[in-house]
Amino acid sequence: MSVDRSGNSTTVQFSAANAAARSDVSGAALASTNTWTAVVDSKGTTDENDDTMTISSSSVSASAGLGA
């Protein structure tokens, strides 16, 4: 998890990775990385009503057969 502040914006980013063997397919592996990013822009004011929040996510996964 990381938190960065630049100007009026605060960015919070969380990334996680995992890998697991699939029991239904012999010798296979599955790996994925997921990232969530939330950006809050205060517009440089103390008024909470003009703040904006943007949330995005991405996911990358790959699987490979091992052995044969």
Order of alpha helices (4+ residues) and beta strands (2+ residues): beta-beta-beta-beta
